[in-house]
Amino acid sequence: MWPQQGFTMEHSFVAARCETMHQNLHTLQLPFHSAADVPLRYLPRLTDLGLLIMKTPDELASVLRQLPQLRSLSFYSLASQEAELFAALSTLKSDLPNLTSFAIHTGDVGILEMPYTEMFDSFLRDRRELRRLYCSLEVPPESLGLYLDTIRTLKNLELFFLLLTSQPYTAEFFENLLSHLPARLVGMGLTSSGLLSDASVFDQLWTHFTDFQYLYIRTWEATDVEAEAITKGTKSLQLLGYNGRFYDVEYPHGKPALLPPWSARKVAFRNARDFGCEGWERFMSYLAIEP
């Protein structure tokens, strides 16, 4: 559940109240009125920053420029801040050189409109250190070409989530998508209201990627495709998420076999141990898993 407008931002890590040096604190995820309220002088080893529900993105770029050591950056922002957020990011092309993980999650369903895509491109393009990328804004057809061209420049990407508006799951779509993704990718999530009618479209994944372990598929359009059909042909997949259910994958005779789906309790209280990958668990935590 997303915090309401009155959600408190008065805590001990607000710059005006923080008076203690935190030499060993590497991760900070808290709500702030603005990025300027993060007590940077008291956090010399901060490498993982999550900014929750900022009231204003003012001074965001100037604050992030003071964090060249940052490896992970995530935003849990309100939809009304998208324009300001992407505008700030677009000025940081040469900053945050060590960034390996980046995520944007908005409280409401948003669209990655072309102006946002262009600003996102300015921030993301050629970030060779980036390993994980999640953006909750759905990509419409008119923005998909530029967005994938940007993703193509992320040569070391390992985990990638792509939320689409209405793209059907077709062989042509996957052929185009995979031509923009590195063979080293180990996990990918795809959601769309487009139709999935043929499980064989996933065959391309098993030949393109060299060690692909995690796949999450959400079809908001009704489909008759069964989970077992999706994994046919894979030799490396460890976990399949499909329309709100999760299946561990085993290979008893050299061929993939799905274990029974996770219980509702396990889905609700899922953790990194369940997923076998801290990065994948973090990305999945952004999603509201619905059956």
Secondary structure, DSSP 8 states (H G I E B T S, - for coil): ----TT----STTSTTT--S--TT--EEEEE-SSGGGS-GGG-TT--EEEEES-S--TTHHHHHTT-TT--EEEEEE-GGGHHHHHHHHTT-TTS-TT--EEEEEESS--B--HHHHHHHHHHHTT-TT--EEEE-SBB-HHHHHHHHHHHHT-TT--EEEEEBSS----HHHHHHHHTTS-TT--EEEEEESS----GGGGHHHHHH-SS--EEEEEESS-----HHHHTTT-SS--EEEETTEEEEEE-TTSS-EE-----HHHHHT--HHHHT-HHHHHHHHTS----
